Amino acid sequence: MQINTQERIEIAWSDNSDDDNEWQSHQLEVKKPLDKSDIDQIEPGLAEEMKEIEQNDRFLNRKILRIYIGKED
């Protein structure tokens, strides 16, 4: 994992509000293990790092922020 990097991601924004995007939702998971569907969606190198972190941290002291973006027609 690289440190001090950033990535710009542009997404569609609903016009209903300047602060809230109705096409985006999020979920913060705390101290939960990754399941196979999570690992399958992560870049292989990062997935291996995450598995190693889980094996070495039996208390799962981490947080995962999931952001879902989609526009319903």
GUNU-123000 format. One record per atom (N, C-alpha, C): residue number from 1; residue in one letter; atom name; x, y, z. Coordinates in nm, 3 decimals. Layout:
// GUNU-123000
R | seq | type | atom | east | north | up
R | NUM | a | CA | X | Y | Z .
...
//
This chain:
// GUNU-123000
R | seq | type | atom | east | north | up
R | 1 | m | N | 0.084 | -0.117 | 0.000 .
R | 1 | m | CA | 0.000 | 0.000 | 0.000 .
R | 1 | m | C | 0.089 | 0.124 | 0.000 .
R | 2 | q | N | 0.054 | 0.221 | -0.085 .
R | 2 | q | CA | 0.132 | 0.342 | -0.094 .
R | 2 | q | C | 0.083 | 0.443 | 0.010 .
R | 3 | i | N | 0.177 | 0.518 | 0.063 .
R | 3 | i | CA | 0.144 | 0.620 | 0.162 .
R | 3 | i | C | 0.158 | 0.757 | 0.097 .
R | 4 | n | N | 0.077 | 0.852 | 0.143 .
R | 4 | n | CA | 0.079 | 0.989 | 0.091 .
R | 4 | n | C | 0.048 | 0.995 | -0.058 .
R | 5 | t | N | -0.052 | 0.919 | -0.100 .
R | 5 | t | CA | -0.097 | 0.925 | -0.237 .
R | 5 | t | C | -0.242 | 0.970 | -0.237 .
R | 6 | q | N | -0.285 | 1.019 | -0.349 .
R | 6 | q | CA | -0.425 | 1.055 | -0.361 .
R | 6 | q | C | -0.473 | 1.020 | -0.499 .
R | 7 | e | N | -0.603 | 1.001 | -0.510 .
R | 7 | e | CA | -0.664 | 0.968 | -0.637 .
R | 7 | e | C | -0.791 | 1.051 | -0.649 .
R | 8 | r | N | -0.812 | 1.109 | -0.763 .
R | 8 | r | CA | -0.932 | 1.189 | -0.785 .
R | 8 | r | C | -1.034 | 1.102 | -0.858 .
R | 9 | i | N | -1.153 | 1.097 | -0.804 .
R | 9 | i | CA | -1.261 | 1.020 | -0.863 .
R | 9 | i | C | -1.380 | 1.114 | -0.882 .
R | 10 | e | N | -1.429 | 1.125 | -1.003 .
R | 10 | e | CA | -1.544 | 1.210 | -1.030 .
R | 10 | e | C | -1.666 | 1.123 | -1.048 .
R | 11 | i | N | -1.776 | 1.163 | -0.985 .
R | 11 | i | CA | -1.899 | 1.085 | -0.991 .
R | 11 | i | C | -2.016 | 1.173 | -1.032 .
R | 12 | a | N | -2.121 | 1.108 | -1.077 .
R | 12 | a | CA | -2.244 | 1.181 | -1.111 .
R | 12 | a | C | -2.305 | 1.236 | -0.982 .
R | 13 | w | N | -2.361 | 1.355 | -0.990 .
R | 13 | w | CA | -2.419 | 1.421 | -0.872 .
R | 13 | w | C | -2.563 | 1.460 | -0.903 .
R | 14 | s | N | -2.653 | 1.427 | -0.814 .
R | 14 | s | CA | -2.793 | 1.468 | -0.833 .
R | 14 | s | C | -2.804 | 1.618 | -0.812 .
R | 15 | d | N | -2.895 | 1.680 | -0.881 .
R | 15 | d | CA | -2.909 | 1.826 | -0.875 .
R | 15 | d | C | -3.000 | 1.873 | -0.762 .
R | 16 | n | N | -3.046 | 1.784 | -0.677 .
R | 16 | n | CA | -3.141 | 1.821 | -0.573 .
R | 16 | n | C | -3.078 | 1.895 | -0.455 .
R | 17 | s | N | -2.949 | 1.881 | -0.435 .
R | 17 | s | CA | -2.884 | 1.943 | -0.319 .
R | 17 | s | C | -2.736 | 1.965 | -0.348 .
R | 18 | d | N | -2.681 | 2.072 | -0.292 .
R | 18 | d | CA | -2.537 | 2.095 | -0.305 .
R | 18 | d | C | -2.457 | 2.010 | -0.208 .
R | 19 | d | N | -2.521 | 1.961 | -0.101 .
R | 19 | d | CA | -2.450 | 1.889 | 0.005 .
R | 19 | d | C | -2.472 | 1.738 | 0.003 .
R | 20 | d | N | -2.587 | 1.692 | -0.042 .
R | 20 | d | CA | -2.619 | 1.549 | -0.039 .
R | 20 | d | C | -2.643 | 1.497 | -0.179 .
R | 21 | n | N | -2.578 | 1.386 | -0.211 .
R | 21 | n | CA | -2.595 | 1.322 | -0.341 .
R | 21 | n | C | -2.687 | 1.202 | -0.324 .
R | 22 | e | N | -2.808 | 1.212 | -0.378 .
R | 22 | e | CA | -2.904 | 1.103 | -0.361 .
R | 22 | e | C | -2.862 | 0.977 | -0.436 .
R | 23 | w | N | -2.763 | 0.985 | -0.523 .
R | 23 | w | CA | -2.715 | 0.869 | -0.597 .
R | 23 | w | C | -2.600 | 0.799 | -0.525 .
R | 24 | q | N | -2.568 | 0.843 | -0.405 .
R | 24 | q | CA | -2.454 | 0.785 | -0.332 .
R | 24 | q | C | -2.498 | 0.747 | -0.191 .
R | 25 | s | N | -2.456 | 0.631 | -0.146 .
R | 25 | s | CA | -2.479 | 0.592 | -0.007 .
R | 25 | s | C | -2.347 | 0.536 | 0.046 .
R | 26 | h | N | -2.337 | 0.524 | 0.176 .
R | 26 | h | CA | -2.213 | 0.473 | 0.235 .
R | 26 | h | C | -2.243 | 0.392 | 0.360 .
R | 27 | q | N | -2.144 | 0.316 | 0.399 .
R | 27 | q | CA | -2.157 | 0.230 | 0.516 .
R | 27 | q | C | -2.018 | 0.219 | 0.578 .
R | 28 | l | N | -2.007 | 0.242 | 0.708 .
R | 28 | l | CA | -1.881 | 0.228 | 0.779 .
R | 28 | l | C | -1.886 | 0.100 | 0.861 .
R | 29 | e | N | -1.797 | 0.007 | 0.830 .
R | 29 | e | CA | -1.791 | -0.119 | 0.902 .
R | 29 | e | C | -1.671 | -0.116 | 0.996 .
R | 30 | v | N | -1.695 | -0.147 | 1.121 .
R | 30 | v | CA | -1.591 | -0.143 | 1.222 .
R | 30 | v | C | -1.571 | -0.284 | 1.279 .
R | 31 | k | N | -1.446 | -0.327 | 1.281 .
R | 31 | k | CA | -1.406 | -0.455 | 1.340 .
R | 31 | k | C | -1.483 | -0.573 | 1.284 .
R | 32 | k | N | -1.501 | -0.574 | 1.152 .
R | 32 | k | CA | -1.566 | -0.687 | 1.086 .
R | 32 | k | C | -1.466 | -0.749 | 0.989 .
R | 33 | p | N | -1.461 | -0.881 | 0.984 .
R | 33 | p | CA | -1.370 | -0.945 | 0.888 .
R | 33 | p | C | -1.420 | -0.928 | 0.746 .
R | 34 | l | N | -1.328 | -0.934 | 0.652 .
R | 34 | l | CA | -1.364 | -0.931 | 0.511 .
R | 34 | l | C | -1.421 | -1.066 | 0.472 .
R | 35 | d | N | -1.524 | -1.065 | 0.390 .
R | 35 | d | CA | -1.572 | -1.193 | 0.338 .
R | 35 | d | C | -1.520 | -1.211 | 0.196 .
R | 36 | k | N | -1.544 | -1.329 | 0.139 .
R | 36 | k | CA | -1.487 | -1.360 | 0.008 .
R | 36 | k | C | -1.532 | -1.260 | -0.098 .
R | 37 | s | N | -1.656 | -1.215 | -0.094 .
R | 37 | s | CA | -1.702 | -1.121 | -0.196 .
R | 37 | s | C | -1.628 | -0.988 | -0.186 .
R | 38 | d | N | -1.589 | -0.948 | -0.063 .
R | 38 | d | CA | -1.509 | -0.827 | -0.046 .
R | 38 | d | C | -1.372 | -0.845 | -0.111 .
R | 39 | i | N | -1.308 | -0.955 | -0.078 .
R | 39 | i | CA | -1.172 | -0.981 | -0.125 .
R | 39 | i | C | -1.168 | -0.992 | -0.277 .
R | 40 | d | N | -1.272 | -1.050 | -0.336 .
R | 40 | d | CA | -1.277 | -1.065 | -0.482 .
R | 40 | d | C | -1.284 | -0.931 | -0.554 .
R | 41 | q | N | -1.330 | -0.826 | -0.486 .
R | 41 | q | CA | -1.346 | -0.695 | -0.548 .
R | 41 | q | C | -1.224 | -0.604 | -0.528 .
R | 42 | i | N | -1.126 | -0.649 | -0.450 .
R | 42 | i | CA | -1.009 | -0.569 | -0.418 .
R | 42 | i | C | -0.893 | -0.612 | -0.507 .
R | 43 | e | N | -0.811 | -0.517 | -0.546 .
R | 43 | e | CA | -0.690 | -0.548 | -0.624 .
R | 43 | e | C | -0.613 | -0.660 | -0.554 .
R | 44 | p | N | -0.562 | -0.760 | -0.627 .
R | 44 | p | CA | -0.499 | -0.876 | -0.564 .
R | 44 | p | C | -0.389 | -0.844 | -0.462 .
R | 45 | g | N | -0.300 | -0.750 | -0.493 .
R | 45 | g | CA | -0.193 | -0.717 | -0.398 .
R | 45 | g | C | -0.248 | -0.661 | -0.267 .
R | 46 | l | N | -0.346 | -0.573 | -0.277 .
R | 46 | l | CA | -0.408 | -0.515 | -0.158 .
R | 46 | l | C | -0.487 | -0.621 | -0.081 .
R | 47 | a | N | -0.553 | -0.711 | -0.155 .
R | 47 | a | CA | -0.628 | -0.819 | -0.090 .
R | 47 | a | C | -0.536 | -0.905 | -0.005 .
R | 48 | e | N | -0.418 | -0.936 | -0.057 .
R | 48 | e | CA | -0.322 | -1.016 | 0.021 .
R | 48 | e | C | -0.277 | -0.942 | 0.147 .
R | 49 | e | N | -0.253 | -0.811 | 0.134 .
R | 49 | e | CA | -0.215 | -0.731 | 0.251 .
R | 49 | e | C | -0.327 | -0.731 | 0.355 .
R | 50 | m | N | -0.452 | -0.717 | 0.309 .
R | 50 | m | CA | -0.565 | -0.715 | 0.401 .
R | 50 | m | C | -0.579 | -0.849 | 0.473 .
R | 51 | k | N | -0.561 | -0.960 | 0.401 .
R | 51 | k | CA | -0.569 | -1.092 | 0.464 .
R | 51 | k | C | -0.461 | -1.107 | 0.570 .
R | 52 | e | N | -0.341 | -1.060 | 0.540 .
R | 52 | e | CA | -0.231 | -1.069 | 0.636 .
R | 52 | e | C | -0.260 | -0.984 | 0.760 .
R | 53 | i | N | -0.314 | -0.866 | 0.739 .
R | 53 | i | CA | -0.350 | -0.780 | 0.852 .
R | 53 | i | C | -0.453 | -0.849 | 0.940 .
R | 54 | e | N | -0.553 | -0.912 | 0.879 .
R | 54 | e | CA | -0.656 | -0.983 | 0.956 .
R | 54 | e | C | -0.594 | -1.096 | 1.038 .
R | 55 | q | N | -0.500 | -1.170 | 0.979 .
R | 55 | q | CA | -0.439 | -1.281 | 1.050 .
R | 55 | q | C | -0.356 | -1.233 | 1.169 .
R | 56 | n | N | -0.293 | -1.116 | 1.155 .
R | 56 | n | CA | -0.206 | -1.064 | 1.261 .
R | 56 | n | C | -0.279 | -0.981 | 1.365 .
R | 57 | d | N | -0.402 | -0.944 | 1.339 .
R | 57 | d | CA | -0.478 | -0.859 | 1.432 .
R | 57 | d | C | -0.607 | -0.930 | 1.470 .
R | 58 | r | N | -0.602 | -1.009 | 1.574 .
R | 58 | r | CA | -0.719 | -1.089 | 1.611 .
R | 58 | r | C | -0.835 | -1.005 | 1.660 .
R | 59 | f | N | -0.813 | -0.878 | 1.692 .
R | 59 | f | CA | -0.920 | -0.790 | 1.737 .
R | 59 | f | C | -0.980 | -0.708 | 1.623 .
R | 60 | l | N | -0.923 | -0.721 | 1.503 .
R | 60 | l | CA | -0.970 | -0.649 | 1.384 .
R | 60 | l | C | -0.985 | -0.499 | 1.411 .
R | 61 | n | N | -0.878 | -0.439 | 1.457 .
R | 61 | n | CA | -0.878 | -0.295 | 1.488 .
R | 61 | n | C | -0.864 | -0.214 | 1.360 .
R | 62 | r | N | -0.971 | -0.208 | 1.285 .
R | 62 | r | CA | -0.969 | -0.133 | 1.161 .
R | 62 | r | C | -1.110 | -0.093 | 1.124 .
R | 63 | k | N | -1.120 | -0.003 | 1.030 .
R | 63 | k | CA | -1.249 | 0.042 | 0.979 .
R | 63 | k | C | -1.245 | 0.034 | 0.827 .
R | 64 | i | N | -1.357 | -0.001 | 0.768 .
R | 64 | i | CA | -1.368 | -0.005 | 0.623 .
R | 64 | i | C | -1.487 | 0.083 | 0.585 .
R | 65 | l | N | -1.461 | 0.180 | 0.500 .
R | 65 | l | CA | -1.567 | 0.267 | 0.450 .
R | 65 | l | C | -1.605 | 0.219 | 0.311 .
R | 66 | r | N | -1.730 | 0.183 | 0.294 .
R | 66 | r | CA | -1.781 | 0.141 | 0.164 .
R | 66 | r | C | -1.867 | 0.253 | 0.109 .
R | 67 | i | N | -1.843 | 0.289 | -0.015 .
R | 67 | i | CA | -1.921 | 0.393 | -0.080 .
R | 67 | i | C | -1.985 | 0.331 | -0.203 .
R | 68 | y | N | -2.116 | 0.343 | -0.212 .
R | 68 | y | CA | -2.191 | 0.288 | -0.325 .
R | 68 | y | C | -2.242 | 0.405 | -0.409 .
R | 69 | i | N | -2.215 | 0.399 | -0.536 .
R | 69 | i | CA | -2.257 | 0.507 | -0.627 .
R | 69 | i | C | -2.335 | 0.445 | -0.741 .
R | 70 | g | N | -2.450 | 0.499 | -0.767 .
R | 70 | g | CA | -2.529 | 0.449 | -0.878 .
R | 70 | g | C | -2.645 | 0.541 | -0.906 .
R | 71 | k | N | -2.678 | 0.551 | -1.030 .
R | 71 | k | CA | -2.791 | 0.635 | -1.071 .
R | 71 | k | C | -2.901 | 0.543 | -1.119 .
R | 72 | e | N | -3.015 | 0.553 | -1.056 .
R | 72 | e | CA | -3.130 | 0.474 | -1.100 .
R | 72 | e | C | -3.206 | 0.550 | -1.206 .
R | 73 | d | N | -3.235 | 0.483 | -1.315 .
R | 73 | d | CA | -3.310 | 0.548 | -1.424 .
R | 73 | d | C | -3.459 | 0.524 | -1.409 .
//
